[in-house]
Amino acid sequence: MLDTKISLPNNYNEGNKYPLILLNDGEINYLGDLKDTAILVGLIPQNRSDAFTPWKAHNLKPSMPDFAGKLDEYHSQVFEYLLPELLCKYSIDESKIAYGGYSLGGLAAVYSLYNTTAPSIIFSLCGSFWYPQFFDYCENHKVLNTKASLYLQNGKTEGGKHNNILSSSPILSAKLHKLLSDRLNNLTSTFDEYGHHENITGRYEKLIDWLKENLKQ
């Protein structure tokens, strides 16, 4: 199941075409500065650990269920069912469809580069690029959405307090940023000094500045 939160601009007019921003985890409050210029849609899966993971993997916490790897199914729901409904119901500029998220939601957005060309703008904040075999997948498959504009942000100290696979986050993130910068013409790569769950509002503020520029084009 996929729930949504939809925010239309206060001055919404069917005679105008609006950018569409699809945000994993549904936290569209972080994109408040865009609420009068774009249609915001928060995507809320029933189980994010299942929906945002591309294949099965053991959970990092033995007490928690393993990751189910249902991202292909999730993207099918979003791009094959929900998106056509939104395009029919609202006045959307189809050349300005953005998709992204934070953490596993950012990982899911980057994975979409390899499977769909529906979004023209992709963004990932603190993408969970430590996920087992994710870098290998990206390295060994061709990017399908080569014309997309991509924003990648990660923290240099992500995973610093862990002694498991999470500790490899900065290294794998840097490798993935480099890999995708070689495969895409319009990529913005940025690292800050924070950990995974730090400075979230500040990170979204910088993303909003980038989105504003890219949604103008």
C-alpha positions in Angstrom: 0.0 0.0 0.0 1.1 3.5 -0.8 -0.4 6.6 0.9 0.2 10.1 -0.3 0.2 13.7 1.0 -0.6 16.2 -1.7 0.0 20.0 -1.4 -1.2 22.3 -4.2 0.0 25.9 -4.4 -2.3 28.4 -2.8 -2.8 30.1 -6.1 -3.3 26.9 -8.0 -4.8 27.5 -11.4 -5.6 24.9 -14.0 -4.4 27.3 -16.7 -0.8 27.1 -15.4 1.6 24.2 -15.5 3.4 23.4 -12.3 6.5 21.3 -11.4 5.8 18.1 -9.5 8.0 17.0 -6.6 7.7 13.4 -5.4 9.2 12.9 -1.9 9.8 9.6 -0.3 8.7 9.3 3.3 6.1 12.0 2.8 7.9 14.7 4.8 6.9 17.5 2.4 7.0 20.0 5.3 10.7 20.2 4.6 9.9 21.6 1.2 7.7 24.4 2.5 9.6 27.1 0.5 8.4 25.4 -2.7 4.7 25.0 -1.8 3.6 28.0 -3.8 5.5 27.2 -6.9 5.2 23.4 -7.2 2.8 20.5 -6.5 4.3 18.5 -3.6 3.5 14.9 -3.2 4.7 12.9 -0.2 5.0 9.2 -0.8 4.3 7.1 2.3 4.8 3.3 1.9 3.4 0.9 4.4 6.9 -0.4 5.2 9.8 1.8 4.1 12.5 -0.8 4.9 10.8 -3.1 2.3 9.7 -0.5 -0.2 13.0 1.4 -0.4 15.4 -1.5 -0.7 16.3 -3.0 -4.1 16.8 -6.6 -3.1 16.7 -8.7 0.0 19.4 -8.2 2.7 19.9 -9.0 6.3 18.9 -6.2 8.7 21.6 -4.5 10.6 19.7 -5.1 13.8 19.1 -8.8 14.5 16.0 -7.9 16.4 14.4 -6.3 13.3 13.0 -8.1 10.2 15.3 -8.4 7.2 15.0 -5.9 4.3 12.5 -7.4 1.8 13.9 -5.7 -1.3 10.6 -4.6 -2.8 11.8 -1.4 -4.5 10.9 -2.5 -8.0 7.3 -3.0 -6.9 7.3 0.3 -5.1 8.5 2.2 -8.2 5.9 0.4 -10.3 3.3 1.8 -7.9 4.7 5.3 -8.1 5.6 5.6 -11.8 3.1 3.3 -13.5 0.0 3.9 -11.4 0.3 7.0 -9.2 2.1 9.3 -11.6 -0.4 8.8 -14.5 -3.2 9.6 -12.1 -1.5 12.8 -10.9 -0.9 13.9 -14.5 -4.6 13.4 -15.3 -5.9 15.1 -12.2 -3.5 18.1 -11.9 -1.9 20.6 -14.2 1.7 19.4 -14.3 4.7 20.3 -16.4 5.8 16.9 -17.5 9.3 18.2 -18.2 9.7 19.2 -14.5 9.1 16.1 -12.5 11.4 15.7 -9.5 11.8 12.6 -7.3 14.0 12.0 -4.3 14.3 11.3 -0.6 16.5 11.0 2.5 18.5 8.0 3.7 16.9 4.8 2.2 14.5 7.2 0.4 17.6 8.7 -1.3 18.9 5.3 -2.2 15.6 4.5 -3.8 15.8 7.7 -5.9 19.3 6.9 -7.2 18.2 3.4 -8.0 15.4 4.9 -10.2 18.1 6.2 -12.6 18.6 2.7 -13.8 15.0 1.8 -14.3 12.8 4.7 -15.4 13.1 8.0 -17.2 9.9 9.5 -15.7 11.6 12.1 -13.5 13.8 14.7 -15.1 15.2 15.7 -11.7 16.5 13.3 -9.0 17.8 14.2 -5.5 19.3 12.2 -2.7 20.1 13.4 0.8 22.3 11.1 2.9 21.5 8.2 0.5 22.1 4.9 2.3 24.8 3.8 -0.2 26.2 1.4 2.3 23.4 -1.0 1.3 24.9 -4.4 0.4 26.0 -4.6 -3.3 24.4 -1.3 -4.2 27.6 0.3 -5.4 28.4 -2.9 -7.4 25.0 -2.7 -9.0 25.4 0.9 -10.0 28.9 0.2 -11.4 27.8 -2.8 -13.4 24.6 -1.5 -14.9 23.9 1.3 -17.4 22.1 4.4 -16.3 18.8 4.6 -18.2 17.9 8.2 -17.2 21.0 9.8 -18.5 19.4 13.2 -19.1 18.3 13.6 -15.5 19.7 16.4 -13.3 21.0 14.8 -10.1 21.7 16.2 -6.7 23.7 14.0 -4.3 24.4 15.1 -0.7 26.1 13.0 2.0 27.8 13.6 5.3 31.5 13.0 5.8 30.9 11.5 9.3 28.0 9.2 8.5 28.3 5.8 10.1 31.2 7.1 12.3 29.6 5.7 15.5 29.1 2.2 14.1 31.3 -0.8 13.8 29.3 -2.5 11.1 28.7 -1.9 7.4 27.4 1.6 8.2 31.0 2.7 8.9 31.7 2.4 5.2 29.1 5.0 4.3 31.5 7.9 3.5 33.8 5.8 1.4 31.0 4.2 -0.6 29.2 7.6 -1.0 32.3 9.2 -2.4 32.8 6.3 -4.8 29.2 6.5 -6.0 29.3 10.3 -6.4 32.4 9.9 -8.6 30.9 7.0 -10.6 27.7 8.9 -11.4 29.5 12.2 -12.1 31.2 10.2 -15.0 27.9 9.0 -16.3 25.7 12.0 -16.1 26.1 15.5 -17.6 24.3 17.4 -14.9 25.3 16.2 -11.4 25.8 18.3 -8.2 27.8 16.5 -5.6 28.1 17.8 -2.1 29.5 16.6 1.2 29.1 18.2 4.6 30.7 17.6 8.0 27.6 16.1 9.6 26.4 12.6 10.5 23.5 10.8 9.0 20.7 12.3 11.2 22.3 15.8 11.7 21.5 19.2 10.2 18.4 17.8 8.3 16.7 21.2 7.9 19.9 22.8 6.7 20.4 20.0 4.1 16.9 20.5 2.8 17.5 24.2 2.6 20.4 23.7 0.3 18.4 21.2 -1.7 15.6 23.7 -2.1 18.0 26.3 -3.5 19.2 23.7 -6.1 15.6 22.7 -6.9 14.6 26.3 -7.5 17.4 26.7 -10.1 16.7 23.4 -11.8 12.9 23.9 -11.9 13.5 27.2 -13.8 15.1 25.5 -16.7 
